[in-house]
């Protein structure tokens, strides 16, 4: 009888541990973007000669990632008024009404709920980019993605480099066409610190 109770107790404990493990796997990990390592860069061809480049940020946001279920969510807030090309006079022009119009639209957003994996590797994130009051689909392809245990914080940090492109005219930004290209390459670098 005692042996039977012992086996029953062990079976019950194993079942409870199994349920606990299942519950832990079912919950996605939650992250907050680290502003020190999260920025947007853009590239656009100027008069078919050189490529103009600029940087916006730091960006803020949150993410959740469930590697086992192959799903996630990402929300990024982009402070457009922080644009910097390294040339202050040009930055002032970029912020004006005929270009980024930061007085009316100081913020852009990217919200994604479609995560594509290849094996365990995150390959792309698809969502909606909202800029100058217009929303359009945007896919960001992962050029690299990884996670590590931060030695000082003792928390998991995940991040990578993502790249996509859009047509600026889709957002009512037609100034300079066709001399300044319509195609804009976006590069998003992010690192996010696990919160749970």
RODO-2510 file (C-alpha; in nm, 4 decimals, decimal comma):
residues 196
     n   res          X          Y          Z
     1     x     0,0000     0,0000     0,0000
     2     x     0,2810     0,2401     0,0909
     3     x     0,4615     0,1565    -0,2324
     4     x     0,1453     0,2222    -0,4307
     5     x     0,0961     0,5586    -0,2562
     6     x     0,4570     0,6460    -0,3335
     7     x     0,4103     0,5666    -0,7016
     8     x     0,0872     0,7649    -0,7063
     9     x     0,2557     1,0616    -0,5371
    10     x     0,5436     1,0521    -0,7865
    11     x     0,3032     1,0290    -1,0798
    12     x     0,1007     1,3206    -0,9436
    13     x     0,4156     1,5283    -0,8924
    14     x     0,5363     1,4481    -1,2446
    15     x     0,1986     1,5478    -1,3879
    16     x     0,2006     1,8773    -1,1955
    17     x     0,5550     1,9531    -1,3080
    18     x     0,4525     1,8721    -1,6640
    19     x     0,1599     2,1123    -1,6409
    20     x     0,3851     2,3805    -1,4949
    21     x     0,6345     2,3334    -1,7761
    22     x     0,3557     2,3448    -2,0321
    23     x     0,2233     2,6658    -1,8769
    24     x     0,5713     2,8205    -1,8875
    25     x     0,6065     2,7342    -2,2559
    26     x     0,2633     2,8730    -2,3382
    27     x     0,3521     3,2222    -2,2129
    28     x     0,5493     3,4377    -2,4583
    29     x     0,8583     3,6171    -2,3290
    30     x     0,8108     3,9946    -2,2989
    31     x     1,0766     4,2523    -2,3830
    32     x     1,1300     4,6286    -2,3735
    33     x     1,3469     4,7923    -2,6380
    34     x     1,6784     4,9250    -2,5097
    35     x     1,7042     5,2863    -2,6350
    36     x     2,0835     5,2715    -2,6324
    37     x     2,0747     5,0056    -2,9042
    38     x     1,7505     5,0715    -3,0959
    39     x     1,7558     5,3101    -3,3926
    40     x     1,6160     5,3504    -3,7448
    41     x     1,8437     5,4378    -4,0342
    42     x     1,7308     5,5281    -4,3850
    43     x     1,8951     5,5420    -4,7271
    44     x     1,7728     5,7198    -5,0392
    45     x     1,9476     5,7791    -5,3732
    46     x     2,0080     6,1465    -5,4575
    47     x     2,0080     6,2522    -5,8275
    48     x     2,1163     5,8987    -5,9305
    49     x     2,4584     5,9657    -5,7810
    50     x     2,5178     5,9272    -5,4087
    51     x     2,3091     5,7734    -5,1335
    52     x     2,1820     6,0049    -4,8620
    53     x     2,1733     5,8437    -4,5195
    54     x     2,0173     5,9466    -4,1929
    55     x     1,9343     5,8217    -3,8479
    56     x     1,6221     5,8533    -3,6323
    57     x     1,5912     5,7636    -3,2684
    58     x     1,6363     5,6221    -3,0284
    59     x     1,3132     5,4317    -3,0842
    60     x     1,0957     5,2954    -2,8050
    61     x     0,8757     4,9918    -2,7924
    62     x     0,7870     4,6498    -2,6637
    63     x     0,7971     4,2996    -2,8048
    64     x     0,6818     3,9526    -2,7167
    65     x     0,8300     3,6335    -2,8544
    66     x     0,7127     3,2743    -2,8328
    67     x     0,9815     3,0700    -3,0057
    68     x     0,8016     2,7374    -2,9643
    69     x     0,4768     2,8645    -3,1137
    70     x     0,6695     3,0610    -3,3784
    71     x     0,4880     3,3841    -3,3102
    72     x     0,5475     3,7278    -3,1703
    73     x     0,4387     4,0889    -3,1537
    74     x     0,6325     4,4107    -3,1921
    75     x     0,5353     4,7728    -3,1370
    76     x     0,7851     5,0496    -3,2143
    77     x     0,7445     5,4258    -3,1692
    78     x     0,9715     5,6337    -3,3949
    79     x     1,0407     6,0000    -3,3038
    80     x     1,0661     6,1408    -3,6578
    81     x     1,1721     6,4846    -3,5355
    82     x     1,5025     6,3401    -3,4138
    83     x     1,6211     6,2858    -3,7742
    84     x     1,9917     6,3457    -3,8197
    85     x     2,2017     6,3273    -4,1359
    86     x     2,5082     6,4951    -3,9881
    87     x     2,4238     6,8169    -4,1763
    88     x     2,2067     7,0486    -3,9570
    89     x     2,0824     7,2704    -4,2425
    90     x     1,9586     6,9658    -4,4351
    91     x     1,8025     6,8221    -4,1171
    92     x     1,5976     7,1413    -4,0787
    93     x     1,4776     7,1041    -4,4391
    94     x     1,3886     6,7375    -4,3810
    95     x     1,1732     6,8307    -4,0794
    96     x     0,9748     7,0832    -4,2864
    97     x     0,6170     7,0544    -4,4141
    98     x     0,7142     6,9419    -4,7672
    99     x     0,9120     6,6437    -4,6344
   100     x     0,8761     6,4765    -4,2913
   101     x     0,6364     6,7455    -4,1598
   102     x     0,7352     6,6809    -3,7982
   103     x     0,5273     6,9743    -3,6684
   104     x     0,2103     6,7886    -3,7729
   105     x     0,3385     6,4292    -3,7578
   106     x     0,6177     6,4066    -3,4972
   107     x     0,5864     6,0302    -3,4569
   108     x     0,5751     5,7217    -3,6799
   109     x     0,4810     5,3689    -3,5689
   110     x     0,5508     5,0130    -3,6715
   111     x     0,3227     4,7402    -3,5339
   112     x     0,3842     4,3783    -3,6354
   113     x     0,2128     4,0489    -3,5542
   114     x     0,3408     3,8268    -3,8364
   115     x     0,6729     3,6657    -3,7491
   116     x     0,8279     3,4212    -3,9975
   117     x     1,0754     3,1579    -3,8771
   118     x     1,3051     2,9159    -4,0533
   119     x     1,3734     2,6448    -3,7983
   120     x     1,4581     2,8326    -3,4783
   121     x     1,5775     3,1424    -3,6641
   122     x     1,3596     3,4517    -3,6981
   123     x     1,3624     3,5471    -4,0678
   124     x     1,1182     3,8364    -4,1034
   125     x     0,8583     4,0512    -3,9332
   126     x     0,5553     4,1878    -4,1199
   127     x     0,3279     4,4603    -3,9937
   128     x     0,1874     4,8050    -4,0520
   129     x     0,3981     5,1195    -4,0779
   130     x     0,2197     5,4485    -4,0050
   131     x     0,3866     5,7713    -4,1173
   132     x     0,2425     6,1172    -4,1926
   133     x    -0,1037     5,9841    -4,1084
   134     x    -0,0878     5,7042    -4,3676
   135     x    -0,0581     5,3324    -4,2892
   136     x     0,0897     5,0703    -4,5212
   137     x     0,2175     4,7146    -4,4946
   138     x     0,5896     4,6739    -4,4349
   139     x     0,8082     4,3625    -4,4161
   140     x     1,1392     4,3794    -4,2324
   141     x     1,3823     4,0996    -4,3148
   142     x     1,6218     3,9867    -4,0424
   143     x     1,9828     4,0228    -4,1523
   144     x     2,0813     3,8786    -3,8148
   145     x     1,8975     3,7942    -3,4950
   146     x     2,0129     3,6447    -3,1678
   147     x     1,9751     3,6371    -2,7917
   148     x     2,2241     3,6339    -2,5050
   149     x     2,2390     3,6654    -2,1271
   150     x     2,3435     4,0206    -2,0425
   151     x     2,6395     3,9908    -1,8031
   152     x     2,5482     4,2938    -1,5910
   153     x     2,1671     4,2814    -1,5988
   154     x     2,1528     3,9001    -1,5749
   155     x     1,8581     3,9100    -1,8137
   156     x     1,8076     3,7787    -2,1628
   157     x     1,8589     4,0343    -2,4389
   158     x     1,7361     3,9645    -2,7926
   159     x     1,7923     4,1766    -3,0972
   160     x     1,9147     4,2094    -3,4484
   161     x     1,9346     4,4060    -3,7687
   162     x     1,6260     4,4254    -3,9905
   163     x     1,5856     4,5767    -4,3348
   164     x     1,2891     4,6752    -4,5508
   165     x     1,1874     4,9276    -4,8117
   166     x     0,8986     5,1572    -4,8928
   167     x     0,7927     5,4101    -5,1534
   168     x     0,7841     5,7542    -4,9943
   169     x     0,5172     5,8729    -5,2382
   170     x     0,2779     5,6214    -5,0766
   171     x     0,2881     5,8473    -4,7716
   172     x     0,2341     6,1736    -4,9606
   173     x     0,6049     6,2543    -4,9641
   174     x     0,6643     6,3470    -5,3290
   175     x     0,9008     6,6428    -5,2873
   176     x     1,2036     6,6132    -5,5201
   177     x     1,0669     6,3333    -5,7375
   178     x     1,2051     6,2016    -5,9668
   179     x     1,5470     6,3526    -5,8898
   180     x     1,5462     6,2127    -5,5386
   181     x     1,4407     5,8466    -5,5475
   182     x     1,0989     5,7271    -5,4402
   183     x     1,2445     5,4074    -5,2905
   184     x     1,3630     5,4375    -4,9318
   185     x     1,5584     5,1626    -4,7597
   186     x     1,4848     5,1340    -4,3869
   187     x     1,7245     4,9636    -4,1477
   188     x     1,6095     4,8939    -3,7938
   189     x     1,8594     4,7901    -3,5291
   190     x     1,7020     4,6743    -3,2035
   191     x     1,8005     4,5169    -2,8770
   192     x     1,5314     4,4338    -2,6245
   193     x     1,5635     4,3367    -2,2589
   194     x     1,3458     4,0592    -2,1233
   195     x     1,1041     4,1805    -1,8569
   196     x     0,9433     3,8612    -1,7200
***
